[in-house]
Amino acid sequence: MYDMKAYYESESVQHAVELRLAHPEAHIIAGGSDVLVQMREGKRAGVELISIFMLDELRGVTMEENGDLRIGSLTSFSHITKNPLIQEHILVLGEAVDQVGGPQIRNIGTIGGNTCNGVTSADSASTLHAYEAIVELTGPEGVRRIPIKDFYLKAKVVDIRPGEIQTAIIIPKESHENTHGFYIKYAMRNALDIATNGCSVNVRLSEDKKTFDRVRIAYGVAGPIPMRAPSAEAFITGKEVTMENIELFAQKVLEDINPRDSWRASKALRQHVAVESAKRCIMESVKRAGGVL
Amino acid sequence: MSRHVGQSVKRVDAFDKATGRAKYTDDLCDKNALIVKVVRSTIAHGFVKSIDTSEAEKVPGVVKILTCFDVPDIQFPTAGHPWSTDPSHQDTADRKLLNQHVRYYGDDVAAVVAENEIAATQAARLVKVEYEVLPFVLDVQKAMEPDAPQIHEEFPGNVLKHTSNIRGNYEEAIKEPGLICVDKWYDTASVQHCHIENHIAVAYEEAGKIVVISSTQIPHIVRRTVGQALGVDWGKIRIIKPYIGGGFGNKQDTLYEPLAAWLCMQVGGRTVKLDIPREDTFISNRIRHAERFHFTSWLRPDGTLVARKVDLYSNQGAYASHGHSIAAKGLNAFPQLYPCPNYCGNAYTVYTNRACAGAMRGYGMPQASYAIECHVEDIAKELGMDSLEYRRKHLMPVGFVDGFSKNELYYDSFNQCFDKAVKYMDYDRKRKEYENQTGDIRKGIGIATYWYNTAVWPISLEHSSCRMVLNQDGSVQVQVGETEIGQGADTAYAQMTAEILGLKDYRDVHMISTQDTDITPFGTGAYASRQTYVVGFSISQTGNILKRKILEYAVELTRCPITNMDIVDSNIVRTIDGRVLMSLKELATEALYSMTHSVHLTAESSYQIKNNAYSFGCCCAEVEVDVPMCRVQLKKIINVHDCGNLINPQLAEAQVHGGMSMGIGMALSETLLWDEKTGAPLNNNLLDYKLSSTMDHPHLEAQFVENPEPTSPFGTKSLGEPPTCPVAPAIRNAIMNATGVAINELPMNPHVLFKHFTEAGLINDPWRKEN
């Protein structure tokens, strides 16, 4: 038994927008793997819900004519992992979301929910940041597209305006083309856990595979919201593919990240793991890109 | 010898459980039941000054709200021990149904009874409690300090009990010149059982009695404690125990049955349901005692143990529950496992403001095994000896008899178990290969053993009663008080009954799985790894009585002398020539409907067991340690047990798998945490409490050495709890083999490894030095 005030089922994106305007206090529910848990805990007890779960138009991964990847917001984690386009162009995202919870959660949980939740530990978030994903929101005024770094405002707060719902996440071609990435979820057990640290790296190597043409690194749980490590990225871009540079790159992340001390993990452990993960992620990305270390 | 015992037959409840047909407490609850929510204290220690229920009572659907000011002024014990008529052996009675003096964060202060769960939950949130806040203490040794907060008026100084075990003269013995001293501390964590079905109790009045359906391991004990808590004659209480979703010792305690019964009485006997949520299960049921050990061992250079001092501090939490029994078990086991002429052991069980600790699979021995088997590893390292060789030399020798329990080591069980583990793991080769590794990823292998016994004699009562009823078709109903709690006890009972009676098929034994204290013969329940052992006595005794009655009836029908008859494959057989005289079915039908001599062939008897049995084994674990990531991956693991003859090998294996899993969690990830500033529980949910998952386990190998136990009618002894005991120390010793670092605290999770690896210089973060 869930303590809810009302439940509205959306029949189309347009209908969802109308419901949002008509019930501004209502919470949006997709798969429910976060919302229902929080209702039971009492945090969202007694709320009104607008379900978008039946909107199949928001499911699936497609490649647009310009080469951008478009992931419908209701696409489940398991569908993302198994999608051929994801596997071909942005394998690391499929691998990252395959580490969410357990199989049942991955079947019901959606990438839209994972990002709209606004939590720093979301397994999709660091990879989406590292790929400079674009978040598509549909509202009364039509479609709005914003970079994912602007979508996250602060811990648990994202930029969804009255009447809006998130409808897609887009990975621009320029971002995913010719890249290879790797994600490390650092958690206390091998399943059913939330990241103590999440690190996602992707690299684009020069034709001879000896130089880093472009490197992007992003973290979850290294601060209140997912974040890139610009100093580390700037340091390594254009540098030779060597272990020495990789070690320096990894330590450089400490200039960017700001993990906190809590009972869940000390700041010292989180920093240590962030550096080690940066190193391992970039090494694995280089290997995947055909580079040699 | 046997057709049924020793076979991996299917569980008698397999189909019902797999198809969802098996009924549990909630399935039996009237759908119109009133729902109870407990209001819990939001301080760790203090007094309830007042409770304002006015807002809560306005919630539609609320029937009644009762508080700690309404309950009877009766303190009652909860431990699932057999009652003792000797007051000095009775369990401590230190809690009321709801408590004004609250002693842990989450203590029961009020209860809301409402028409439905939402109303009950909403109202519970609106109950306003005013407290007088007192200081609290979470650490066991800090609770023993003179100025520590005093938790129970009856126990000044917070020590619930202190016992000593003194042998020889420790102080004199350590004066011997040339002794090597190994002095170490070991710490285990507070962990929880995490059975899949939370505790739930349903109560209603019927026929002048209070009926409680409960998820419990111990219905007959709970009948007594509910009677005590309510101040009601025990015969007026009826406890029904259906199938339960695990217990592991948590339900070897009186949990919320008395409160449910009392609340039912406050609402005119209407059915009330008290279904404890998972979050509350972590804090308001029972947990494993966190124990701290100080070992000082004095050895000759050849390894001879001259003297040993052990101080054991057991964190009891807020209420006594099983209390000192747990610490005492460990304290008394050490000089048996590694005999020592000069032993000075002291154990203290101390109240703190943590959640209440009680029975949990292994009853103190997983903690004690961790401490002693880490210590033995440390001793061997100090002496420069191989630790397995040290164990083989210094463990209890064959023929050892414990003076108190009269338990005897009849066989070379330790070495036989070690040999099997060593062979499976390729231990000797790997142990050498893994010494002195460098690099980020290191492998290690470790071994550990344990001490265990079977049942509780002679500390406490051991008794089992059994009833058998013959049906017209030659099948039998069997009832015992020792409960099926998922471990497969009913199947073992069916196999043993079929064996004793000479039935063709164990499925001709209909186990009445549900215990109902109005109907089921007296038995104290499931605990102490005792069920198969103690029921073995009552089934063989009762089975033989029934068999005798059947054969006596057969004499009337066949005129064959009783000495020349037996029951074989459900037939009455003339033993002289093997001729089948008649089927058991023919006999049973005739016996009931005979116009000349009609009789219902039944048997019932009690057996008081005045025996106990050692049960031994070992665990060997191989790990891969990712040093920079502070993570341990378990690569390969085996438990080998000598639990006597196996009644059902497949079920025995399953017991071992479950115990190993629990040991793995205790070793690597599980620990309950409390906020040092507020005393509030931090991780009382299955996300933050890191119960290990199947993804954290490799294949769990279970092997056995089957030395028949001489005291048991079926040659069997304990296996339920032992598998949990040796796992954590085996893993710890494997990590030490891999890295050289001794981790003397549990769990060995990344936080702990980070600290120890940093101290040992394996991790060296340059940026931390600059700070």
Chai-1 contact restraints between the chains, C-beta under 6 A:
chainA,res_idxA,chainB,res_idxB,connection_type,confidence,min_distance_angstrom,max_distance_angstrom,comment,restraint_id
A,M1,B,E117,contact,1.0,0.0,6.0,A-B,restraint_1
A,M1,B,I118,contact,1.0,0.0,6.0,A-B,restraint_2
A,D3,B,I118,contact,1.0,0.0,6.0,A-B,restraint_3
A,M188,B,S669,contact,1.0,0.0,6.0,A-B,restraint_4
A,M188,B,K690,contact,1.0,0.0,6.0,A-B,restraint_5
A,R189,B,S669,contact,1.0,0.0,6.0,A-B,restraint_6
A,R189,B,K690,contact,1.0,0.0,6.0,A-B,restraint_7
A,R189,B,S693,contact,1.0,0.0,6.0,A-B,restraint_8
A,R189,B,D696,contact,1.0,0.0,6.0,A-B,restraint_9
A,N190,B,M695,contact,1.0,0.0,6.0,A-B,restraint_10
A,N190,B,D696,contact,1.0,0.0,6.0,A-B,restraint_11
A,A191,B,S693,contact,1.0,0.0,6.0,A-B,restraint_12
A,A191,B,M695,contact,1.0,0.0,6.0,A-B,restraint_13
A,L192,B,S693,contact,1.0,0.0,6.0,A-B,restraint_14
A,W263,B,L673,contact,1.0,0.0,6.0,A-B,restraint_15
A,W263,B,L682,contact,1.0,0.0,6.0,A-B,restraint_16
A,L269,B,F754,contact,1.0,0.0,6.0,A-B,restraint_17
A,H272,B,D765,contact,1.0,0.0,6.0,A-B,restraint_18
A,E276,B,P628,contact,1.0,0.0,6.0,A-B,restraint_19
